[in-house]
Amino acid sequence: MQQQVQRLLWAAALLRGLLLLFGEVQDRCMRVKYTDVDYQVFTDAARFVAQDGSPYERSTYRYSPLLAYILLPNIWVTRSFGKVLFSVCDIIAGWLIARIVRLQGASPQATTIATAVWLFNPWTFTISTRGSCDVLVVVLLLSMLLCLHKGANALAAVTYGLAVHLRIYPIIYAPAIVLFLAARAVRLRQPFRAGSAGKVSLRSKLVQIVIQGLHFGLLSGSLFVGLHFLFSNMYGDMYTQEAFLHHLTRKDHRHNFSIYYYSIYLTYDGLDGSGAAPTAPSTPSAEAALAFLHSLLSKPKGRLLHEAMPGLLGMDLSRLLQQPARMAFLPQILILVAMSLKLHEDLPLGCLLQTLCFVAFNKVCTAQYFVWWMCLMPLVMPRISWPLPPSLLRAATFWAAMQLHWLAWAYLLEFQGQPVHLGIWFASLLFLVSNVMLVVQLLRHVDKSNSFLTRSLFALKGSGSIGETPDIGNEDVDRGKQKPKQL
């Protein structure tokens, strides 16, 4: 591996080591703890396992029992073992990013920058050193992509099955993975030329989709089902409920960027079991919204609204607003299917955009979920023209600004106690717009001529080492088209 990347890995390891030491001091000396509250949950679950109990004896533990077993050294060796493990996985993720980016033909400079974007992203190194387990799944997914690129389909299926077991969200990649494997299998059976593909019958494609789906699905599914039956026998229905079903029915009326925030708030079960938030239908914000509608009646342009107003006022607005969250999965399914069909040949880009959309349209959208797609962003960065296109830069800036805008409203609710639920909902809608803008700009500006599938075909056809692999993108130059400068 090039020396620049090795230096980055060592520097990132040093940074995480210092943060781990700082975290220990802060936890002991300051009121506000550095360690994430979930890490305490993991440790308590591991303690119950060490005592021959169930990890689900710890309330709010909603993960696979495998995580509690992995963290048993938290009880036997040192309480900081898990944070050290997650930080090491962070470094491994950086190494995997460098490998995948280099295999896709990126220059040494682009590889260094892409690796640094992950290793020195404040979002990622603080989350791992504070004790978030998401980086375990990140390592498994990046390993899967590396195995798929090299044609190690069986190992890729095993890592994928384990990733889905630990965190259910990677299941969204299944259609794109199967379509990628089918497309590669079809192309491997044809004479291959850079940048072109012969005509393939629909029957051949469908046959390969079935074959590859069965092969990949049986391996990954067998691991997933095997672990599921093992832990179901050990911990009963509580395992299925907490590790899987909870995430399908979860409601989060706080700390939630989702566009369904207000709908969830109106239907959230209160501590008294009443089934609804006590003040939701009559908040000052809702009354202000109705007052605004009444004000339109005095204007000429409001005449049509005047005719519709009796029906509007006759509706139970709170009940109407409760409906969207119940159908949240529909736009997610439509988007994921469309992207699988369109982007399966460029798997890193497809997975990135699928994850971005899945998180943005999810019923629960927290800052922790951003790591799910941030680990995939470095894989496509070398194929974005440099300097960054102004429209992409504006989209990224708008995304960050809308996140800060949402946090400002959340501050008023959490720390000032102001009833600004509609304000937070409006901020969530704007944040969704910013996510959509980012997805559109990435689709526009990521170079798709040198896809993951094309590079994988070169590797499997034995076209040589990375340095000898021809630059597929140069075909545009041969045709007289000037390609934008990339990293």
Residue pairs with C-beta under 8 A, 6 or more apart in sequence:
1 95
1 98
1 99
2 108
2 111
2 112
4 108
4 111
4 112
5 95
5 98
5 111
5 112
5 115
8 94
8 112
8 115
8 116
8 119
8 120
9 91
9 94
9 95
9 115
9 119
11 119
12 90
12 91
12 94
12 119
12 120
12 125
13 87
13 91
15 120
15 125
16 87
16 90
16 91
16 125
16 128
16 129
17 87
19 87
19 125
19 126
19 129
20 80
20 83
20 84
20 87
20 129
22 34
23 34
23 35
23 83
23 129
23 130
24 80
26 32
26 33
26 34
27 33
27 34
27 35
34 130
35 83
35 130
35 131
36 127
36 130
36 131
36 132
38 131
38 132
38 133
39 82
39 83
39 130
39 131
39 132
41 58
41 60
41 61
42 61
42 63
42 67
42 68
42 71
42 74
42 82
42 131
42 133
43 71
43 74
43 75
43 79
43 82
44 58
44 61
45 55
45 56
45 57
45 58
45 61
45 63
45 65
45 67
45 68
45 71
46 55
46 68
46 69
46 71
46 72
46 74
46 75
47 74
47 75
48 54
48 55
48 57
48 58
48 68
49 55
49 65
49 68
49 69
49 72
50 72
50 75
50 76
54 65
54 234
54 235
54 238
55 61
55 63
55 65
55 68
55 235
56 235
56 238
56 239
56 242
61 68
61 242
62 242
62 243
62 246
62 247
63 133
63 166
63 242
63 243
64 165
64 166
64 227
64 231
64 243
65 231
65 234
65 235
65 239
65 243
66 165
66 166
66 227
66 231
67 133
67 136
67 166
70 82
70 85
70 136
71 81
71 82
71 85
73 81
73 82
74 80
74 81
74 82
82 131
82 133
83 128
83 129
83 130
83 131
86 128
86 129
86 131
86 132
86 133
86 135
86 136
87 125
87 128
87 129
89 128
89 135
89 136
89 138
89 139
90 119
90 124
90 125
90 128
90 135
91 119
92 139
93 118
93 135
93 138
93 139
93 142
93 375
94 115
94 118
94 119
95 115
96 139
96 142
96 143
96 146
97 114
97 115
97 118
97 142
97 375
97 378
97 379
98 111
98 114
98 115
99 146
100 142
100 145
100 146
100 149
100 348
100 379
101 110
101 111
101 114
101 115
101 378
101 379
101 381
101 382
102 111
102 466
103 146
103 149
103 150
103 455
103 459
103 466
104 348
104 379
104 382
104 383
104 450
104 452
104 455
105 450
105 455
105 466
105 469
105 471
105 472
105 473
106 114
106 382
106 487
107 382
107 487
109 487
110 381
110 382
110 486
110 487
111 382
113 381
113 382
113 487
114 378
114 379
114 381
114 382
114 487
115 378
117 377
117 378
117 381
118 124
118 374
118 375
118 378
119 125
121 374
123 367
123 370
123 371
123 374
124 135
124 371
124 374
124 375
127 134
127 135
127 368
127 371
128 135
132 368
132 371
133 166
134 167
134 368
134 371
134 372
135 371
136 166
137 163
137 166
137 167
137 170
137 372
138 371
138 372
138 375
140 159
140 160
140 162
140 163
140 166
141 159
141 160
141 163
141 170
141 173
141 351
141 375
142 375
143 156
143 159
144 156
144 159
144 160
144 163
145 156
145 347
145 348
145 351
145 379
145 452
147 153
147 155
147 156
147 159
148 156
148 177
148 180
148 181
148 347
148 456
149 452
149 455
149 456
149 459
150 456
150 459
150 460
151 456
151 459
151 460
153 181
153 215
153 216
154 219
156 216
157 215
157 216
157 217
157 219
157 220
157 223
158 219
158 220
158 223
160 170
160 173
160 177
160 216
160 220
161 219
161 220
161 221
161 222
161 223
161 224
162 223
162 227
163 170
164 170
164 171
164 220
164 224
165 223
165 224
165 227
165 228
168 244
168 247
169 355
169 358
169 372
172 336
172 354
172 355
172 358
173 351
173 354
174 217
175 336
175 337
175 340
175 344
176 339
176 340
176 343
176 344
176 347
176 350
176 351
176 354
177 216
177 344
177 347
178 209
178 212
178 213
178 216
178 217
179 209
179 340
179 341
179 344
180 344
180 345
180 347
180 452
180 453
181 208
181 212
181 213
181 215
181 216
182 205
182 208
182 209
182 211
182 212
182 213
183 205
183 208
183 344
183 345
183 453
184 453
184 456
184 457
184 460
185 208
185 211
185 212
186 200
186 204
186 205
186 208
187 197
187 453
187 457
188 457
188 460
188 461
190 197
190 198
190 200
191 198
192 457
192 461
194 454
194 458
194 470
194 472
194 475
195 449
195 454
195 472
195 475
228 240
231 239
231 243
232 239
232 240
250 363
250 364
251 264
251 267
251 268
251 269
251 325
251 363
251 364
252 258
252 264
252 363
252 364
252 366
253 261
253 264
253 265
253 268
253 277
254 413
254 414
255 366
255 367
255 410
256 264
256 364
256 365
256 366
256 428
257 365
257 366
257 367
257 403
257 406
257 428
257 431
258 264
258 362
258 363
258 364
258 365
258 428
259 324
259 361
259 425
259 428
259 429
259 432
260 324
260 325
260 328
260 363
261 421
261 424
261 425
261 428
262 321
262 421
262 422
262 424
262 425
262 428
263 321
263 322
263 323
263 324
263 325
263 326
264 325
264 363
265 277
265 280
265 421
266 276
266 277
266 280
266 281
266 318
266 321
266 322
267 275
267 276
267 277
267 322
267 325
268 276
268 277
269 275
269 276
270 276
270 277
270 278
279 419
280 286
280 318
280 421
281 317
281 318
283 419
283 421
283 422
284 419
285 419
285 420
285 421
285 422
285 423
286 317
286 318
286 422
288 422
289 422
290 313
290 317
293 305
293 309
293 312
294 309
296 302
296 305
297 305
297 306
297 309
325 363
328 361
328 362
328 363
331 361
332 357
332 358
332 361
332 362
335 354
335 357
335 358
335 361
336 354
336 357
336 358
339 350
339 353
339 354
339 357
340 350
340 354
342 350
343 349
343 350
343 353
343 354
344 350
345 451
345 452
345 453
345 454
346 448
346 451
346 452
346 453
347 452
347 453
348 376
348 379
348 380
348 452
349 379
349 380
349 442
349 446
349 448
349 452
351 376
352 373
352 376
352 377
352 379
352 380
352 442
353 439
353 442
353 443
355 372
355 373
355 376
356 373
356 435
356 438
356 439
357 435
357 439
359 365
359 369
359 370
359 372
359 373
359 435
360 431
360 432
360 435
360 436
361 432
362 369
365 428
380 442
380 446
381 487
382 486
382 487
383 446
383 447
383 448
383 450
383 486
384 392
384 445
384 446
384 447
384 486
384 487
385 445
385 447
385 484
385 485
385 486
386 484
386 485
386 486
386 487
389 441
389 444
389 445
391 441
391 444
391 445
392 441
392 442
392 444
392 445
395 434
395 437
395 438
395 440
395 441
396 438
396 441
398 434
398 437
399 431
399 434
399 435
399 437
399 438
401 434
402 427
402 430
402 431
402 433
402 434
403 431
403 434
405 427
405 430
405 431
406 424
406 427
406 428
406 430
406 431
408 427
409 420
409 423
409 424
409 427
410 424
412 418
412 420
412 423
413 419
413 420
413 421
413 424
447 473
447 483
447 484
447 486
449 472
449 473
449 475
449 476
450 471
450 472
450 473
454 472
455 469
455 472
458 469
458 470
458 472
459 469
463 469
463 470
473 483
474 483
476 483
477 483
